[in-house]
Every structure is written in C-alpha cells, then in structure tokens.
Amino acid sequence: MRRHRSLLLVLPILPIISIVGGLVGAAAATIQTPAGVQWVDEAQASKLLAKNAAVRKLGGGLQFIEGPVWVAEPAGGYLVFSDIPANELKRWDAAGGVRTFRAPSGNTNGNTLDREGRLLHAEHSGRIARTERDGRIVTVLDAVDGRKLSSPNDVVVKSDGTIWFTDPTYGLAPRKQETAGNFVYRFDPATSRATAVVRDADQPNGLAFSPKEDVLYVADSGKPRSIRAFAVRPDGTLDQGRVLASITPGSPDGIRCDELGNVWTSSGDGVQVFSPNGVLIARVLLPESAANLAFGGPDGRTLFMTARTSLYAIDTLVRGAARPR
C-alpha cells in the first residue's frame, strides 16, 4: 500500500464559534481548529488545492445557513444561499457582501438552477418551488400520490430536465408525516410524475451527480452518516448503491462533484474531499462545522462554504461538474 504524506497548511485561527446541530441532523459540536488545507493524498490533492490556498470569511452573524448556488452573470455573478431559521434567502457578491435576497423563503434549505437558469428551492415548509423570471414564486411539487411532502432538503437537476430531491423530516414538526418514508425522489416535469428512487435511507440529505450523470451521490445524515453512490440507469432508476464513505467528525450534509469526479462533502471539521473510489484526498478545515458548499465565482473555481453562522470561501484548481450537453 502506498503511504501518502499528510501535510497541514495552517492559517491564522479564526474566532471560535460554538454551534448546536440538529436543525438538519448534525450532531451538537464545538469545532476548534485552525482554518486551512490538509493534504491527505498529496498527489491527488495537489490537483485540487494550491499549497497556499487560504480560507476567507465572507460574512458572519447569521443563524443557520445552507444551500449555496452560484448564479452566473456577465457582470460577474452572485451567490444565493439560505438562512433557514431567519426564513430568508441571502445574496453575496464581491461588491455588496451579504444581504437579503428574498424574505420570506418558505424556510428554504437547498437551492439549485434548472436548465433555463431559474432558481429551484427545496422548502422545509413542504414543497419544491421555482423563482420565475418575473420574480413570481411557483410550486413545482408539494405532494406525491396525494400525500404532502415532509421537508424537502436538497434538489438537483439532471441534463434531461428531471428534478431530483431529498425529503427527510428535519423541518416537518409540528406537522405529521404523510409520506410512507424518508425518500429520494425523481420528478419528471414532462409527465408531472414523481417516483421514489431511494427508499431505504434514514435521513437523505445532500445530492450530487457525477460529471457524466451515471452516478448519483446521496448523503445520509441520519444514523449511517455516510455517502452512498448509486448507478443511474438509462430509464432513471437506480441500482442498490454502495457506501462511498463514512463521514467523521460530524455527518455529511451538502455534497458536490468537481469536474474530475471527486466528491466534496460538508463535515464536522469543514469540508472533506473523496475520490470516486471513496479514498479521502484532502480536507478544508473551518472554525465552524460546514453545512453545504458550492463551486462558483467568475472562473468557477471558488468553493463557497456555508458553515452554520458564517460564509467562507477558498480558491481551488477545479470547477464543479458541468451537466452533459
């Protein structure tokens, strides 16, 4: 077995923040670590993060932030993310910093863009919603087979236009669950049909497709605290899946794939990066447990990280996985 040298690049210690998990299933924790990059597999990590990569704090004083997505524009673009307890969507850009994008937000958690560049939202209030070009908020889906959704958590869109989302119970109370379980769904707008494609997860959370969309990664922040990889069949069904990685400290929440196929996941110590074979490559250490992450910025190589009460960023050497055309 090849032995890889572990290299920790330490930056000045940022203020330590005590956080209480549970809003989306993370264990209660106090994270105290210098922000920086830890190479676990030096040969692979060097393709992803420069040795002098520095964590930047872009904003703080928020309640519990999630669901970052980069909205590209000719002028440079901006980041949209959720502050769930505040019932707001936030916006960040280099010129204006963090400010309110929309309120109320239906306690939105995950956000993504559809094939037309419109924002899609997984609302804890119990629906998948879309922001139209004129600013109207419309319901895409709020029930399956006549049963109200529990608490949609994350949402992604495949290149064929189908919408995939997780529906755990983190935001359900005080409502009673109507669906038969905590499932991952595939919704086809062309047929208006939603199908449960993963039925055996405890608390399905973050979602990400591989670059070729032949693998769907599902984070389970319930008892397994693991990421599973499911082969995607041509008809949109999935195989039984395999465990890609178990996450410690903390649990997996938001996940993203880069253009090389590596899986980046939030964790109790910040962000962990795994190869498609489940080998730990690197860590981005943060002073707060991360909840979610997204690639963006003008060149697509900035990793934005929502970490409980603060927004962080780090420059990388890769872009997020682009949808096949």
C-alpha positions in Angstrom: 0.0 0.0 0.0 1.3 3.4 -0.9 1.8 5.7 2.0 0.8 9.3 1.5 2.3 12.1 3.4 -0.2 14.3 5.3 0.5 18.0 5.0 -1.3 20.6 7.1 -1.2 24.2 5.9 -2.3 26.4 8.8 -3.7 29.9 8.6 -4.4 32.3 11.4 -7.0 30.9 13.8 -10.4 32.5 13.2 -12.8 33.2 16.0 -14.1 30.0 17.6 -17.9 29.6 17.4 -19.9 27.1 19.4 -22.7 25.6 17.3 -25.6 23.4 18.2 -26.5 20.9 15.5 -29.8 19.2 15.0 -31.5 21.6 12.6 -30.6 19.4 9.7 -29.4 16.4 11.7 -25.8 17.3 12.5 -24.6 16.3 16.0 -24.0 19.1 18.5 -20.4 20.1 18.5 -17.8 22.8 19.2 -15.3 22.9 16.4 -11.9 24.4 17.3 -9.3 24.2 14.5 -7.1 26.5 12.5 -8.6 27.2 9.1 -6.6 25.8 6.3 -5.9 22.9 3.9 -4.9 19.4 4.9 -3.5 17.2 2.2 -4.1 13.5 2.8 -3.2 12.2 -0.6 -0.6 14.7 -1.8 -0.5 13.5 -5.4 -4.3 13.9 -5.9 -4.8 16.9 -3.6 -2.2 18.9 -5.5 -4.6 18.8 -8.5 -7.4 20.4 -6.4 -6.0 22.9 -3.9 -2.8 25.0 -4.1 -0.4 24.8 -1.2 -1.1 28.5 -0.3 -4.9 28.2 -0.6 -6.4 30.4 2.1 -9.8 30.3 3.7 -11.7 33.6 3.5 -14.6 34.6 5.7 -17.1 36.5 3.6 -19.8 37.1 6.2 -21.0 36.1 9.7 -23.6 36.7 12.3 -26.2 34.6 10.5 -28.4 31.9 12.1 -28.0 28.6 10.2 -27.0 28.9 6.6 -27.4 26.3 3.8 -28.0 25.7 0.1 -25.4 27.9 -1.7 -25.7 28.2 -5.5 -23.8 30.4 -7.9 -25.8 32.5 -10.4 -23.6 33.4 -13.3 -24.0 36.8 -15.0 -21.9 38.8 -17.5 -21.1 41.3 -14.7 -19.6 38.6 -12.6 -22.5 36.8 -10.9 -23.5 36.3 -7.3 -24.1 33.6 -4.7 -27.6 32.8 -3.3 -27.9 30.8 -0.1 -30.4 30.1 2.7 -30.7 31.2 6.3 -33.2 28.6 7.4 -34.3 29.9 10.8 -34.4 33.5 9.6 -36.7 32.4 6.8 -34.6 34.3 4.2 -32.6 33.8 1.1 -29.3 35.7 1.2 -27.1 37.0 -1.6 -23.4 37.6 -1.6 -21.3 39.3 -4.2 -17.9 40.9 -4.1 -19.3 44.4 -4.3 -22.1 44.3 -1.9 -21.2 41.5 0.5 -24.0 39.6 2.3 -27.5 41.0 2.1 -31.1 39.8 2.0 -32.2 38.3 -1.4 -35.7 37.4 -0.5 -37.9 37.1 2.6 -39.8 35.1 3.5 -38.3 32.0 1.8 -40.6 29.2 3.0 -37.6 28.2 5.2 -35.8 27.1 2.1 -32.8 24.7 2.6 -31.3 23.6 -0.7 -31.1 25.7 -3.9 -30.1 25.0 -7.5 -30.6 26.2 -11.0 -32.8 24.4 -13.6 -31.9 24.1 -17.3 -33.2 27.5 -18.0 -31.2 29.1 -15.3 -34.1 29.6 -12.9 -33.7 29.1 -9.2 -35.3 26.0 -7.7 -35.8 25.8 -3.9 -36.3 22.8 -1.5 -38.5 24.4 1.1 -38.7 23.0 4.6 -42.3 24.1 4.6 -43.1 21.2 2.3 -42.6 21.9 -1.4 -40.2 22.3 -4.3 -40.6 25.8 -5.6 -39.2 27.9 -8.5 -38.5 31.5 -9.0 -39.8 32.7 -12.3 -38.1 35.3 -14.5 -40.5 37.9 -13.3 -39.9 37.2 -9.7 -43.0 35.1 -9.0 -42.6 32.0 -6.8 -44.5 29.0 -8.1 -45.0 25.5 -6.7 -43.3 22.8 -8.8 -44.3 19.9 -6.4 -45.7 19.7 -2.9 -47.2 16.2 -2.8 -46.6 12.7 -4.1 -49.7 10.4 -4.7 -51.8 12.9 -2.8 -49.5 12.9 0.2 -47.9 16.1 1.4 -44.1 16.2 1.2 -42.4 16.3 4.6 -39.5 18.7 4.4 -37.6 18.8 1.1 -33.9 19.3 1.9 -31.8 19.4 -1.3 -32.6 19.5 -5.0 -30.5 18.9 -8.2 -31.5 18.9 -11.9 -30.2 16.4 -14.4 -29.4 17.4 -18.0 -32.7 15.8 -19.2 -34.6 18.3 -17.1 -35.7 15.9 -14.4 -35.7 17.2 -10.8 -34.2 15.0 -8.0 -34.7 15.9 -4.4 -34.5 14.5 -0.8 -37.4 14.6 1.6 -36.3 13.9 5.2 -38.2 15.0 8.3 -35.9 17.7 9.7 -38.3 20.6 9.1 -41.5 18.6 9.5 -42.6 19.4 13.1 -45.3 20.2 14.2 -46.9 18.7 11.1 -47.4 14.9 10.9 -45.6 12.9 8.2 -47.9 11.9 5.3 -45.5 10.1 3.1 -44.5 6.4 3.6 -40.9 7.2 4.4 -37.9 9.5 4.0 -37.2 9.1 0.3 -35.1 10.4 -2.6 -37.4 11.4 -5.5 -37.1 11.8 -9.2 -39.7 14.2 -10.7 -40.3 14.4 -14.4 -41.9 17.8 -15.3 -42.8 16.4 -18.7 -45.1 13.8 -17.2 -45.7 15.5 -13.8 -44.8 12.2 -12.2 -42.7 11.8 -9.0 -41.1 8.5 -8.2 -39.2 7.4 -5.1 -35.8 6.2 -6.3 -34.2 5.6 -2.9 -36.5 4.2 -0.2 -34.0 2.8 2.4 -32.3 6.0 3.6 -32.6 7.2 7.2 -32.4 10.9 6.6 -31.5 11.6 3.0 -29.8 14.9 2.7 -27.4 16.3 0.0 -27.4 15.2 -3.6 -24.9 15.4 -6.5 -24.5 13.8 -9.9 -21.1 12.7 -11.2 -19.8 14.6 -14.3 -21.3 12.0 -16.7 -24.5 11.7 -14.6 -24.0 8.0 -14.4 -23.7 8.1 -10.6 -26.0 9.8 -8.1 -24.4 10.5 -4.7 -26.7 10.7 -1.7 -25.7 12.0 1.7 -27.5 10.3 4.6 -27.1 12.5 7.7 -29.1 10.1 9.8 -27.6 7.1 11.7 -25.4 5.9 8.8 -23.6 9.4 8.5 -22.4 8.2 5.1 -22.4 9.0 1.4 -23.8 6.4 -1.0 -23.2 6.1 -4.7 -26.0 4.8 -7.0 -25.5 3.8 -10.6 -28.1 5.7 -12.7 -29.8 3.5 -15.3 -31.0 4.9 -18.7 -34.6 4.8 -17.5 -33.9 6.9 -14.5 -33.9 4.1 -11.9 -31.0 3.4 -9.6 -29.2 0.3 -8.5 -28.9 -0.7 -4.9 -25.9 1.6 -4.3 -22.7 1.3 -2.4 -21.2 3.2 0.5 -18.7 5.7 -0.8 -17.5 7.0 2.5 -18.5 7.3 6.2 -18.0 10.8 7.5 -16.4 11.8 10.8 -16.4 14.1 12.6 -20.0 15.2 12.2 -22.1 13.9 9.3 -22.4 14.5 5.6 -24.9 17.2 4.6 -24.3 19.2 1.3 -22.2 17.5 -1.4 -20.8 18.5 -4.8 -18.8 16.8 -7.5 -15.9 18.5 -9.3 -15.1 18.2 -13.0 -12.7 15.3 -12.2 -15.4 13.3 -10.4 -14.2 13.8 -6.9 -16.9 14.3 -4.2 -16.7 17.3 -1.8 -18.8 17.0 1.3 -19.5 19.1 4.3 -18.4 17.7 7.6 -17.8 18.5 11.3 -14.3 19.8 10.6 -15.2 21.7 7.4 -15.1 20.0 4.0 -13.7 16.6 3.1 -12.8 15.5 -0.4 -13.1 11.9 -1.7 -12.1 10.2 -4.9 -14.8 8.4 -6.9 -13.4 5.2 -5.2 -14.0 6.6 -1.7 -10.4 7.5 -0.9 -10.0 10.6 1.3 -7.9 13.1 -0.6 -8.0 16.3 1.4 -9.7 18.5 4.0 -10.6 22.1 4.1 -10.6 22.9 7.8 -13.0 25.6 9.1 -13.6 27.0 12.6 -17.3 26.0 12.2 -18.9 22.8 11.0 -19.9 23.2 7.4 -23.5 22.5 6.3 -23.2 22.9 2.5 -20.9 24.0 -0.3 -20.9 25.1 -4.0 -18.5 25.9 -6.7 -18.8 29.3 -8.3 -17.1 32.7 -8.8 -16.2 34.3 -12.2 -14.0 31.4 -13.2 -16.0 28.7 -11.4 -13.1 27.7 -9.2 -14.1 29.3 -5.9 -15.6 26.9 -3.3 -18.2 28.7 -1.2 -19.0 27.0 2.2 -22.0 27.7 4.4 -20.8 26.9 7.9 -23.6 27.4 10.5 -23.4 31.1 11.1 -20.7 32.2 8.6 -20.0 32.1 4.9 -16.5 31.1 3.8 -14.7 30.7 0.5 -11.4 29.2 -0.8 -9.9 29.2 -4.2 -9.5 25.8 -5.9 -7.8 24.4 -9.0 -11.0 22.8 -10.3 -14.6 23.7 -11.3 -17.8 22.0 -10.3 -19.1 19.2 -12.5 -20.9 20.6 -15.5 -24.0 18.9 -16.8 -23.6 17.0 -20.1 -25.0 18.6 -23.2 
